[in-house]
Amino acid sequence: HWRDFSPTEWVADQTPDCTIEVKDNTAGLDVGAACYKYSTDGGSSWSGWRSASCTGSDGTTSYQTITAGSVPFNPDSGTQNMIKFKIDDAATNTGESDEYAVRVDATDPPAPVISSPTNPEEDEWYTNNDPSFIWTTPSDTSGISCYSYTLDQSATTTPDTRCDTTGNSGSYTDVADGIWYFHLRAKDNAGNWGGADHYAVKIGSKASTTDAVIALAIAAGSREYDPRLDVSGDGRITSLDALMILQAAAGDGS
């Protein structure tokens, strides 16, 4: 009698441990005879039988656990990695389990691709301070479980590992003027978190030649920092930002 195969969920390990419970009501188990074999092509071909561990002692008639340790499946797949077990009873009769699929995804998902209906161009300024964002669903072996995202004024933030949504959109209201960055990453159904994509939004009126003068004053230390004038996005305002503002204003005819 066989029961309770594990794992039944996706695993983020290409060499996982696999377990199953077994018992023999008549002669009892020969616990030293436990074996397993595995397939990486959906059962078309199989490895030879390999030794597995089994709890209990010879002759036991209660359920015992067979463990196949670090099964070397290696490829990620939801259908191709399979395993089966066998064991003898004390009278040398051999019993085999069913075949079980082991769903493996040890690869981080790609970053989603972000866009914004309210701020479609990252280099443009927009007066709407209620930005919204949408994103693609990354291709992933186990599928995407959820996303984590945040909005701040750093260009390189990686969101935390808390699921914020299972959908493909997010929005904010009453965001202060300045240059902001929306950061997003995905988690797959095996528990792998991927890297982040980043999207810049510039909220407020476009910088003018007057702003270039203000930027120079900030760079000189005679005015307070204004994030809207941090055109380069490096977290500080220098004469380079002032020059970029002047160039943008000249190009816009301001």
C-alpha distance (Angstrom), angle and dihedral (degrees) to the residues before:
residue distance angle dihedral
H1 . . .
W2 3.78 . .
R3 3.81 129.4 .
D4 3.82 147.7 153.0
F5 3.79 103.5 33.6
S6 3.80 114.6 -168.6
P7 3.00 142.2 -123.6
T8 3.78 99.7 40.4
E9 3.81 95.2 157.3
W10 3.80 129.1 65.1
V11 3.81 113.3 -74.4
A12 3.81 127.3 -153.1
D13 3.81 92.6 -146.3
Q14 3.79 126.3 89.3
T15 3.81 90.9 -157.7
P16 3.82 102.9 41.8
D17 3.79 130.0 170.0
C18 3.80 112.7 -111.6
T19 3.79 124.5 -160.4
I20 3.78 139.3 -175.2
E21 3.79 135.9 174.2
V22 3.81 122.0 -124.8
K23 3.80 138.8 173.8
D24 3.79 140.0 178.6
N25 3.80 116.4 -150.9
T26 3.81 98.2 -164.1
A27 3.80 118.5 40.3
G28 3.80 95.7 6.2
L29 3.77 128.2 -127.7
D30 3.78 130.6 -54.5
V31 3.81 92.9 -142.8
G32 3.79 93.5 -169.4
A33 3.81 91.3 62.2
A34 3.83 96.9 65.7
C35 3.81 114.0 129.8
Y36 3.79 141.4 163.2
K37 3.75 138.2 -163.1
Y38 3.78 130.3 -164.7
S39 3.79 142.2 -156.0
T40 3.81 131.7 -154.0
D41 3.81 96.9 -170.8
G42 3.77 102.8 60.4
G43 3.80 95.0 -85.7
S44 3.80 98.2 -53.4
S45 3.79 89.3 119.3
W46 3.79 132.9 11.7
S47 3.78 139.3 -156.9
G48 3.78 118.7 -117.0
W49 3.77 118.9 -88.9
R50 3.82 112.5 -76.2
S51 3.76 129.2 -162.9
A52 3.79 117.7 -97.7
S53 3.79 131.1 -173.4
C54 3.79 122.7 -111.5
T55 3.78 129.5 -167.1
G56 3.80 122.9 -130.7
S57 3.79 131.3 38.3
D58 3.80 132.9 -77.0
G59 3.76 113.9 -72.8
T60 3.79 96.1 24.9
T61 3.81 114.2 147.5
S62 3.81 97.5 -167.6
Y63 3.80 125.9 90.7
Q64 3.81 113.8 -75.7
T65 3.79 130.9 -174.4
I66 3.80 122.4 -115.8
T67 3.82 114.2 -159.0
A68 3.79 124.8 -162.2
G69 3.80 102.0 -164.7
S70 3.80 123.5 -146.6
V71 3.81 96.4 -12.3
P72 3.83 104.7 -156.6
F73 3.81 100.7 -130.7
N74 3.84 92.1 138.4
P75 3.84 100.5 172.4
D76 3.80 118.5 90.3
S77 3.79 110.0 -120.0
G78 3.77 142.0 140.7
T79 3.79 95.5 -150.1
Q80 3.80 112.8 19.0
N81 3.80 103.2 64.7
M82 3.81 111.4 82.8
I83 3.80 137.8 165.0
K84 3.80 138.9 -171.0
F85 3.79 134.1 -176.4
K86 3.78 138.8 -147.4
I87 3.79 136.6 -171.7
D88 3.82 137.5 173.7
D89 3.75 126.1 -126.8
A90 3.80 121.8 -133.5
A91 3.81 89.3 -90.8
T92 3.86 90.3 57.9
N93 3.81 94.4 -108.1
T94 3.80 110.7 144.8
G95 3.79 124.0 -138.3
E96 3.81 125.8 -169.6
S97 3.77 128.6 -158.7
D98 3.78 127.4 -134.5
E99 3.79 118.8 -89.5
Y100 3.80 115.1 -93.4
A101 3.80 129.7 -159.5
V102 3.80 116.7 -132.4
R103 3.79 112.0 -156.1
V104 3.79 109.5 -145.7
D105 3.81 128.0 -173.3
A106 3.80 113.8 158.3
T107 3.82 95.4 156.7
D108 3.81 124.6 99.7
P109 3.80 113.9 -121.0
P110 3.81 118.2 -110.5
A111 3.77 118.4 -103.5
P112 3.81 114.9 -89.4
V113 3.80 116.9 -114.7
I114 3.80 111.5 -115.6
S115 3.80 128.0 -149.8
S116 3.78 132.4 167.8
P117 3.84 128.0 -139.2
T118 3.82 90.1 -162.6
N119 3.81 97.5 42.2
P120 3.82 104.8 28.6
E121 3.82 95.4 165.4
E122 3.78 118.4 54.6
D123 3.81 92.8 -156.3
E124 3.82 95.4 51.6
W125 3.80 128.9 87.5
Y126 3.81 118.6 -126.5
T127 3.80 128.2 -168.7
N128 3.83 93.4 -150.2
N129 3.80 105.8 102.2
D130 3.81 95.1 -169.3
P131 3.82 100.7 81.5
S132 3.78 120.6 -173.0
F133 3.78 129.5 -165.6
I134 3.78 138.0 -160.1
W135 3.78 130.1 -172.9
T136 3.77 145.0 -170.7
T137 3.80 124.5 -104.6
P138 3.82 108.2 -114.6
S139 3.79 119.2 -127.8
D140 3.81 108.6 -108.6
T141 3.81 135.9 164.6
S142 3.81 95.6 -125.5
G143 3.81 96.2 30.3
I144 3.79 129.6 -115.8
S145 3.79 118.6 -64.5
C146 3.81 102.5 -177.1
Y147 3.80 147.5 -35.4
S148 3.79 136.2 -116.7
Y149 3.80 119.9 -153.6
T150 3.79 142.8 168.5
L151 3.80 140.2 178.5
D152 3.79 121.3 -138.4
Q153 3.80 142.2 133.1
S154 3.80 97.5 -96.5
A155 3.80 117.4 98.0
T156 3.81 95.9 -147.9
T157 3.82 108.6 41.7
T158 3.80 117.8 141.3
P159 3.83 112.1 -149.2
D160 3.80 119.0 -122.1
T161 3.81 125.2 -103.1
R162 3.79 96.3 -98.4
C163 3.80 116.8 114.5
D164 3.82 109.4 -119.7
T165 3.79 99.9 172.7
T166 3.78 143.7 -6.3
G167 3.80 91.2 -150.5
N168 3.78 133.5 81.4
S169 3.78 102.9 -112.2
G170 3.78 142.0 63.3
S171 3.79 136.6 175.0
Y172 3.79 144.5 -172.8
T173 3.80 134.6 -155.1
D174 3.79 133.9 -145.3
V175 3.79 95.4 9.4
A176 3.79 112.3 179.4
D177 3.79 120.5 -113.0
G178 3.78 114.2 -86.8
I179 3.77 143.3 73.9
W180 3.80 111.7 -50.3
Y181 3.78 133.7 179.1
F182 3.78 127.3 -146.0
H183 3.81 112.6 -150.9
L184 3.80 125.0 -164.8
R185 3.80 138.3 176.5
A186 3.81 135.2 174.0
K187 3.80 134.7 -131.7
D188 3.79 120.5 -153.5
N189 3.79 129.3 -145.0
A190 3.81 91.5 -97.5
G191 3.82 90.7 59.3
N192 3.81 98.0 -104.2
W193 3.82 116.1 143.5
G194 3.79 116.7 -149.9
G195 3.78 132.3 -150.2
A196 3.79 124.1 -81.1
D197 3.78 134.1 -99.6
H198 3.80 117.7 -150.5
Y199 3.80 130.4 -151.0
A200 3.81 125.5 -170.5
V201 3.80 122.7 -142.3
K202 3.80 123.2 -172.9
I203 3.78 111.7 -156.2
G204 3.82 122.2 -168.9
S205 3.78 136.4 36.1
K206 3.76 119.4 -36.4
A207 3.78 114.7 -91.8
S208 3.82 115.9 -99.8
T209 3.81 136.4 -162.3
T210 3.81 87.4 -88.3
D211 3.79 88.4 57.3
A212 3.79 89.3 54.0
V213 3.80 89.2 58.9
I214 3.82 89.7 48.7
A215 3.80 90.0 49.5
L216 3.79 90.4 53.9
A217 3.80 89.5 50.8
I218 3.82 90.7 51.2
A219 3.80 90.2 48.1
A220 3.81 88.4 52.5
G221 3.79 90.6 51.2
S222 3.80 97.0 -115.4
R223 3.81 96.8 111.0
E224 3.83 134.7 43.5
Y225 3.79 121.1 -97.2
D226 3.82 114.7 -87.5
P227 3.84 112.4 -166.6
R228 3.81 91.2 -156.0
L229 3.77 89.1 68.9
D230 3.80 94.6 51.3
V231 3.78 91.1 100.2
S232 3.80 94.5 162.6
G233 3.82 90.4 54.5
D234 3.80 94.7 -135.2
G235 3.81 95.9 125.7
R236 3.82 96.1 -105.4
I237 3.79 137.6 71.5
T238 3.79 119.8 -124.4
S239 3.76 138.0 160.3
L240 3.80 86.6 -85.9
D241 3.80 89.5 65.7
A242 3.81 90.0 49.9
L243 3.80 90.5 51.8
M244 3.82 91.6 48.8
I245 3.82 89.9 50.4
L246 3.79 91.3 51.1
Q247 3.79 91.4 49.2
A248 3.81 91.6 49.2
A249 3.80 91.9 47.8
A250 3.79 91.5 48.8
G251 3.79 91.2 49.0
D252 3.81 90.1 50.9
G253 3.77 92.7 48.8
S254 3.83 92.3 -116.9
